[in-house]
Structure formats: structure tokens, C-alpha cells
Amino acid sequence: MIKGIKVTLINRIETGVDDFNHPEYEESRVEVDNVLVTPTESTDVIDQQNLTGKKAVYTLGIPKGDTHVWEDQFVEFFGQRFHVFTPQTFGIEEMIPLQWNSKVMVEKYEY
């Protein structure tokens, strides 16, 4: 049976601006269970680099029924932090036999 892992989704919420008019953020952490984590295929890596200039490292399969905002957020798994840089793409839930119906791609985040 296929089973995902638990990842920590870090939502950044803009709380205001600093003295230099740069946005300030507060982080909200939530654990999401049963997320599929797969290495991104080499053709997808090349396509994303050509389109966005970013290197996709992993593709995350998001479980059906999940209502979190994933786009432009951060996730932590395998002891590392990643940035979600693609929009969340969805499949038709009733047409997909497994437990996941959407996906995003992440890049390694160095902070």
C-alpha cells in the first residue's frame, strides 16, 4: 500500500511593513499527514528551469480533501526546508483511484 509522510507546511502571513517599507511576516506551522514526496523527473526539472529559472527538487502529492494554501509557501521534511514555487495543479477527485489529487513542486530553500 502506498503511504505518504508527514510534512510541516509553513504559511507566511503578512503582518505589516517595517521602517523600510518591506513586508513583515508571521509564520504559522501545520502538520499535514500522508503527503507523497517523489524526486522530480529530470524532464520536469529542465522544463521548470527554462520557465521559471528555479530547480525543482521534489514533487509533492497532496491528499484529497486538503484545503491548505500551498503556493508560495514553505514546507519542511527530511530535516530540510523547501519552497513551493509552482501553482497547485488538481485532478478530478472522483476519477483518481488513489488518495492524492493535486501536486506542487518544491525547490531547496537556503535561509
N, C-alpha and C positions, 0 to 999 in steps of 0.2 A: 504494500500500500504506500502511495506517495504521501509524504507529510512535509509541511514547511517548518520553518524555525520561527522563534520569537525574535522580533526586531523592535528597536526603540525608535519611534517616529518623533522627531523634534520639530514642533511647529514654532516658527518665529512670528511673534505678534508685534506689530509696530506700536510703540507706546508713546512716541513723541519725537522730538528732534533735539539735538544737542546745541551748544553755543555756536557751532559752525554750520548749523542747518543740515546736519547729517541725521538720517533716521536712527532712532534708538529702538532696540528690540528686547522683548522678554521671551524667554524660551519656555515652552510647555511640552513636557515629555509624556508620551503614552506608549505602552507596550502593545504591539499588535502580534497576535499569535497566528501561526500557520501561513507564513509568507514564504513563497518559493523563492530561492536565491539560486540563480544559474549564471555561470560565466557568459558574457555576451559573445555571440558568434563574431568571428573576425570580419565578415562582410558587413555586419551591423556597426562594428567599431569604425570601419573605414567610412561608411555612409554617414555616420554621425559626425565624424571629424570633418568631412567635407561640408556638411550642412551647418554645423554649429561651432566647429573648432574645438570641441570637447571630446574627450576619450571615454567612451562607455566601458565600464569595467564589469558590472553585473546588471542583469535584468531581473526585476522583482515581479513575481506573480502575486497579485493582491487577491485575498479571499473574497468570494461572493458576499454581498451584503455589507462590505466595509464602506463607511461613509466619511472617512478621514480625507482631508486635503493633502495630496502627496506632491503636487507640482511645486517646484522651487522650495522644497523643504529639505531637512537633513534626516538621515537615518543612521543608526549605529547597529552593527552586527559584526561578528568575528573580531571584536575588540577594536574596530576601526570606525571612523566617521565618513559618511558618503553624502554627496549632494544629489538630489533628484533634479535632473535637468531636462527631462522630456515631459510632454503632457501625458496624462494618464489615458491610455487607449483601452477601450471597452469592447468586449464581445457580447453577443446576445446570451444572457444568462441561461435561458431555457435550452439553448442549443449546445451548450458546453457541458459535457458529462462530468467533468471533474469539479473541484471545489474553488477554482480560481477563474475569474472572468475579465480581469484587467491587468495591465502591466505598465511599468515605468522602467527607465534606465537610470543608473546612477554612475557618477564619477567619483574618484577618490578625492576626498576633501582634506587639504592640508591647512590647519589653522594655527 
